[in-house]
């Protein structure tokens, strides 16, 4: 079931998108949608629990525009597919700031909507086998993709999650992170670094190379760490 939210202040526009989604479900019998609509951005943000697969987001709304809503979403969730619905193509450039997946220009017509939705569903299918974890930050719970996480570093009493496009700092211990991430082929190269073996590109002397960065392998972790890398690249992953 694909969870979809529609945020649009025009009730007729909400019904149109719902109708188009219903028609798409009929045409693609294996696709099922759970659809929730909000005409007010404040109600949406108050109730939204950051668990959407797709958000159709009107840009021009009273009180708070769609771009502002998208920025609030991105503070806690980097991966939900945001689709802006607008009659102003100029917003496409600004949309890069919030990693908008696509834009649909008004007036919306079903043939173009269906093609856009094909692309959106293909992206969700591509992500389907990718796992996520939720971490508690100061601003709330944030979901991250395992495939984006290269390693976790502990510094004092903080954990630093090194992602492909950002770093997230939370309170915690490396043992907590190891327990959560161990099923996803993460291993300790020393007491400070828990690395995603997928990102290990080389072993140089007493270091593992992660994203062109050398992380030290401690003497007491070396044997177990090298065995885990050998198992991972030997086809047991």
C-alpha positions in Angstrom: 0.0 0.0 0.0 1.5 3.3 -1.1 0.8 6.1 1.4 -0.1 9.4 -0.3 -0.8 12.9 1.1 -2.4 15.7 -0.9 -1.9 19.2 0.4 -3.9 21.6 -1.6 -6.2 24.6 -0.6 -8.4 24.1 -3.7 -11.0 21.4 -2.9 -11.7 20.9 -6.6 -8.0 20.3 -7.2 -8.0 17.7 -4.4 -10.9 15.9 -5.9 -9.2 15.9 -9.4 -6.0 14.4 -8.0 -8.0 11.8 -6.1 -9.9 10.9 -9.3 -6.7 10.6 -11.3 -5.1 8.4 -8.6 -8.3 6.2 -8.6 -8.1 5.9 -12.4 -4.5 5.0 -12.3 -5.2 2.2 -9.7 -7.8 0.8 -12.1 -5.4 0.8 -15.0 -2.5 -0.6 -12.9 -4.2 -3.4 -11.0 -1.2 -4.1 -8.8 -1.0 -0.6 -7.4 -2.9 0.4 -4.3 -3.0 3.8 -2.7 -3.9 5.0 0.8 -4.8 8.7 0.2 -5.2 11.5 2.8 -5.9 15.1 1.8 -5.5 18.4 3.7 -6.7 21.8 2.5 -4.7 23.6 5.3 -0.9 23.4 5.7 -1.1 24.0 9.5 -3.4 21.1 10.0 -1.2 18.9 7.8 2.0 19.8 9.8 0.2 19.3 13.1 -0.9 15.8 12.2 1.7 14.5 9.8 3.9 11.8 11.3 6.6 11.8 8.5 5.6 8.4 7.1 4.4 9.3 3.6 5.7 7.7 0.4 4.4 10.5 -1.8 3.2 14.1 -1.1 1.4 16.1 -3.7 2.1 19.7 -2.5 0.5 22.8 -3.9 3.0 25.7 -3.8 0.6 28.7 -3.6 -1.5 28.4 -0.4 -2.6 31.1 2.1 -0.7 31.4 5.4 2.2 29.1 4.5 3.3 28.3 1.0 4.2 24.8 -0.2 7.9 25.5 -0.3 7.9 26.4 3.4 6.0 23.2 4.1 8.5 21.2 2.1 11.4 22.7 4.1 9.7 21.7 7.4 9.2 18.1 6.0 12.9 17.9 5.0 14.0 18.8 8.5 12.9 15.4 9.6 12.5 13.3 6.5 14.9 13.5 3.5 13.4 10.7 1.5 9.6 11.2 1.0 8.9 11.9 -2.6 7.6 15.5 -2.8 5.7 16.4 -6.0 4.9 20.1 -6.4 1.7 21.0 -8.1 1.8 24.5 -9.4 1.0 26.8 -12.3 4.4 28.6 -12.0 7.3 26.7 -13.6 9.7 29.2 -12.0 9.5 27.3 -8.7 11.3 24.4 -10.3 14.7 25.9 -9.5 13.8 26.6 -5.9 12.5 23.0 -5.6 16.1 21.7 -5.8 16.6 23.1 -2.3 14.1 20.7 -0.9 15.0 17.8 -3.2 11.6 17.8 -4.9 11.2 14.7 -7.0 9.0 16.2 -9.7 6.7 19.1 -10.7 3.2 18.9 -12.2 2.0 22.0 -13.9 -1.6 23.2 -13.6 -4.0 22.7 -15.2 -3.4 19.0 -14.6 -4.4 16.6 -17.3 -4.6 12.8 -16.8 -2.2 11.6 -19.6 0.7 13.7 -18.3 -0.2 12.9 -14.7 -0.2 9.2 -15.5 3.3 9.4 -17.0 4.6 11.3 -14.0 3.1 8.7 -11.7 4.8 5.9 -13.7 8.1 7.6 -12.9 7.2 8.0 -9.2 6.1 4.4 -8.8 9.3 3.2 -10.5 11.3 5.2 -8.0 9.4 3.7 -5.1 9.9 0.2 -6.5 13.6 0.9 -6.8 13.7 1.9 -3.1 11.5 -0.9 -1.9 14.3 -3.2 -1.0 16.3 -0.4 0.7 16.0 -0.4 4.4 15.5 2.7 6.6 16.2 3.4 10.3 14.7 6.1 12.5 16.9 8.2 14.7 15.9 10.6 17.4 17.3 14.1 16.8 16.7 17.3 18.8 14.1 18.3 16.3 12.3 15.0 16.2 12.5 11.6 14.6 14.3 11.4 11.3 14.3 8.5 8.8 17.5 7.7 6.9 18.2 5.2 4.2 20.8 2.5 5.0 22.2 2.9 1.5 23.0 6.6 2.2 24.9 5.9 5.5 28.6 5.3 5.0 29.7 5.1 8.6 28.8 6.1 12.2 31.4 7.9 14.4 31.3 8.3 18.1 32.7 11.5 19.6 32.4 12.1 23.3 28.8 11.1 24.0 27.6 11.9 20.5 27.0 9.7 17.5 27.7 11.3 14.0 25.8 9.6 11.2 27.8 10.3 8.0 25.4 10.3 5.0 26.0 11.0 1.4 24.8 14.6 1.6 24.8 15.5 5.3 25.9 14.6 8.8 23.4 14.0 11.7 24.6 14.3 15.3 22.6 12.6 18.1 23.2 11.5 21.6 24.1 7.8 21.9 26.7 5.1 22.1 28.5 3.1 19.4 27.2 -0.1 20.9 23.6 1.1 20.4 24.3 1.9 16.8 26.1 -1.4 16.3 23.1 -3.4 17.6 20.7 -1.6 15.3 22.9 -1.7 12.2 24.6 -5.1 12.5 21.9 -6.8 10.3 22.8 -4.4 7.4 26.5 -5.3 7.1 28.0 -2.7 9.4 31.2 -3.6 11.3 33.5 -1.9 13.8 37.0 -1.1 12.5 37.8 0.3 15.9 35.9 1.5 19.0 35.0 4.9 17.3 33.9 3.9 13.8 31.1 1.6 12.6 31.4 1.3 8.9 29.0 0.3 6.1 30.9 -2.5 4.4 29.3 -1.5 1.1 31.4 1.7 1.2 34.7 0.1 2.0 36.7 0.4 -1.2 40.2 -0.5 0.0 42.4 -1.6 2.9 45.6 0.4 3.1 48.0 -0.7 5.8 46.0 -0.3 9.0 43.1 1.7 7.6 39.9 1.1 5.7 39.0 3.6 2.9 35.5 4.9 3.0 34.5 7.6 0.5 38.2 8.4 -0.1 38.6 8.8 3.7 40.9 6.6 5.7 39.6 5.3 9.0 42.0 3.4 11.3 41.6 -0.3 12.0 42.6 -1.1 15.6 44.8 -4.0 16.4 42.2 -5.8 18.5 39.4 -5.3 15.8 41.5 -6.1 12.8 41.0 -9.9 12.5 37.2 -9.8 12.9 36.9 -6.7 10.7 38.9 -8.2 7.8 36.9 -11.5 8.1 33.6 -9.5 7.8 34.9 -7.7 4.8 36.0 -10.9 3.2 32.6 -12.5 3.8 30.8 -9.5 2.5 32.7 -9.3 -0.8 32.9 -13.0 -1.0 29.2 -13.1 -1.9 27.6 -13.8 1.5 25.9 -10.4 1.5 
